[in-house]
Amino acid sequence: MKNQNLRILKFGLEKFLINFNMNYDDLIKTVSHIVENNNIYKKGLTLVYELDEITHEQMNKILFYKLNPLSLTPPQTDEFEAEIGGVIIKFIKSK
């Protein structure tokens, strides 16, 4: 019974991540909650978000320009990672 509940939860989470149009403010709120919560073990923690093509591209640009001059162009990639507050966030473009 326990494994059955995990499969349902996993399916629900995957569906949620695919349909969720995350923006930068949502990302910061989520990561801040994790970083500030002492009950969450953070060592080795990686968050993975699967985003639609447009949201993925927007997030890539926003995070790229937070760390680089506007004169540079963000690389076009299907996956990229960022580290915020010691938490690694991996972004994957859904296919």
C-alpha positions as CSV (number, residue, x, y, z in Angstrom):
1,M,0.0,0.0,0.0
2,K,2.8,2.4,0.9
3,N,4.5,2.0,-2.6
4,Q,1.2,2.5,-4.3
5,N,0.8,5.9,-2.6
6,L,4.4,6.9,-3.6
7,R,3.6,6.2,-7.3
8,I,0.5,8.3,-7.2
9,L,2.3,11.1,-5.5
10,K,5.2,10.9,-8.0
11,F,2.7,11.0,-10.9
12,G,0.9,13.9,-9.4
13,L,4.1,15.8,-8.9
14,E,5.4,15.2,-12.4
15,K,2.1,16.4,-13.8
16,F,2.2,19.5,-11.6
17,L,5.8,20.4,-12.7
18,I,5.0,20.1,-16.4
19,N,1.9,22.3,-16.1
20,F,3.3,24.9,-13.8
21,N,4.6,28.1,-15.4
22,M,7.2,29.1,-12.8
23,N,8.6,32.6,-12.8
24,Y,11.7,34.0,-11.1
25,D,9.7,35.3,-8.0
26,D,8.1,31.8,-7.6
27,L,11.5,30.2,-7.7
28,I,13.0,32.6,-5.1
29,K,10.0,32.0,-2.8
30,T,10.3,28.3,-3.1
31,V,14.1,28.2,-2.5
32,S,13.9,30.7,0.3
33,H,11.4,28.5,2.1
34,I,13.7,25.5,1.8
35,V,16.8,27.4,2.9
36,E,15.1,28.9,5.9
37,N,13.5,25.7,7.0
38,N,15.8,23.9,9.4
39,N,13.8,20.7,9.1
40,I,14.9,20.3,5.5
41,Y,18.2,18.5,5.0
42,K,19.9,20.5,2.3
43,K,23.2,18.7,1.7
44,G,23.1,17.1,-1.7
45,L,19.6,18.5,-2.4
46,T,18.8,19.2,-6.0
47,L,15.5,20.5,-7.2
48,V,14.4,19.6,-10.7
49,Y,11.9,21.6,-12.7
50,E,10.6,20.5,-16.1
51,L,9.4,23.6,-17.8
52,D,7.7,24.3,-21.2
53,E,10.0,25.8,-23.9
54,I,8.9,29.4,-23.4
55,T,9.2,29.3,-19.6
56,H,12.5,27.5,-19.8
57,E,14.0,30.1,-22.1
58,Q,12.7,33.0,-19.9
59,M,14.2,31.4,-16.7
60,N,17.5,30.7,-18.5
61,K,17.7,34.4,-19.6
62,I,16.8,35.8,-16.2
63,L,19.2,33.6,-14.3
64,F,22.0,34.2,-16.9
65,Y,21.7,37.9,-16.7
66,K,21.7,37.9,-12.9
67,L,25.3,36.7,-13.1
68,N,26.5,38.1,-16.5
69,P,26.7,41.4,-18.3
70,L,23.8,42.2,-20.7
71,S,26.3,42.3,-23.6
72,L,26.6,38.5,-23.4
73,T,24.0,36.1,-24.9
74,P,22.7,33.1,-22.8
75,P,23.5,29.8,-24.3
76,Q,20.6,27.8,-25.9
77,T,20.4,24.6,-23.9
78,D,17.8,22.0,-23.0
79,E,19.1,21.8,-19.4
80,F,20.9,24.2,-17.1
81,E,21.6,24.5,-13.4
82,A,21.7,27.3,-10.9
83,E,22.7,27.4,-7.2
84,I,20.7,29.6,-4.9
85,G,21.3,29.6,-1.2
86,G,23.3,26.4,-1.4
87,V,20.4,24.5,-3.1
88,I,21.0,23.3,-6.7
89,I,18.2,23.8,-9.1
90,K,18.1,21.9,-12.4
91,F,15.9,23.2,-15.2
92,I,14.9,20.8,-18.0
93,K,13.0,21.8,-21.1
94,S,10.0,19.5,-21.6
95,K,9.8,17.8,-24.9
